[in-house]
Amino acid sequence: MLFLYLEDMICGAMKMAKLNRAGRKHPRKENIKTPGPGNYLIVTEGIETEPNYFNGIKQRIESLFKSKIIVDKVSLKVEGRGRSTTSLVNEALKLRSLSTYSEVWVVFDRDENPDFDEAIQLAKKNDLKVAWSNECFELWLSLHFQNLNSAISAKEYYPKLNAHFKSRNINNGIYNKNAKNIFDVTFDFVNDAIKRSNTLFDSYKNCSLPTKMNPCTKVQDLVEDLVKYIK
């Protein structure tokens, strides 16, 4: 489970007008404010790939905005509890009640969770945003490199990712579920993944149950919302 806090990163740069040699004032520059992301809470079911991925985004944002504006403390807490999807949503609701966030997201997979649809509805009912995947998070990663329209098991995504990593010489040609740099090594292809994921989701216009939408993911909604700060 990943608790990702992206604190408000907003400040301004102001310079006082000074006299030039002719005794005239230099034109005053307008206040410059560089907006950063709001205060996000992201709670994930996974304890490896998803935390590593979103931590990679956090680090990029943090590094970029440190060079532009004052950055409040960014804290990250990873805790695995092996909870089902509904329990994860309830945990996110509890965490939200303890502080103030601009957005709260839950990230989980279909896998073998019998309460997949129920958890998504529970989250939406309580104004949480959901970045779900059916069948697994590796679908989102695979969409960085190819279109996928047929359902496959979770374990079948691994040889696909290994093949893509090898052909593009990414991470020594090996997909490692525990890789800390998973966001960095796939970032160059993130726009392709967002486009493919949206197209895939749109293909299910006549289907209202996420369990019936396989393969499909909504991780792109959260990623697109965050990467706009680092492009």
NORZINOR-V419609 format. One record per run of one state. SS is the DSSP state (hx for helix, st for strand, lp for the rest). FROM is the first residue (numbers start at 1). LEN is the number of residues. If there is no record, write none. Layout:
# NORZINOR-V419609
ss->SS from->FROM len->LEN
ss->SS from->FROM len->LEN
This chain:
# NORZINOR-V419609
ss->lp from->1 len->1
ss->st from->2 len->5
ss->lp from->7 len->5
ss->st from->12 len->2
ss->lp from->14 len->5
ss->st from->19 len->1
ss->lp from->20 len->5
ss->st from->25 len->1
ss->lp from->26 len->6
ss->st from->32 len->2
ss->lp from->34 len->6
ss->st from->40 len->5
ss->lp from->45 len->4
ss->hx from->49 len->18
ss->lp from->67 len->9
ss->st from->76 len->3
ss->lp from->79 len->6
ss->hx from->85 len->12
ss->lp from->97 len->6
ss->st from->103 len->7
ss->lp from->110 len->6
ss->hx from->116 len->10
ss->lp from->126 len->3
ss->st from->129 len->6
ss->lp from->135 len->2
ss->hx from->137 len->6
ss->lp from->143 len->13
ss->hx from->156 len->12
ss->lp from->168 len->3
ss->hx from->171 len->3
ss->lp from->174 len->8
ss->hx from->182 len->21
ss->lp from->203 len->7
ss->hx from->210 len->3
ss->lp from->213 len->3
ss->st from->216 len->2
ss->lp from->218 len->1
ss->hx from->219 len->9
ss->lp from->228 len->4
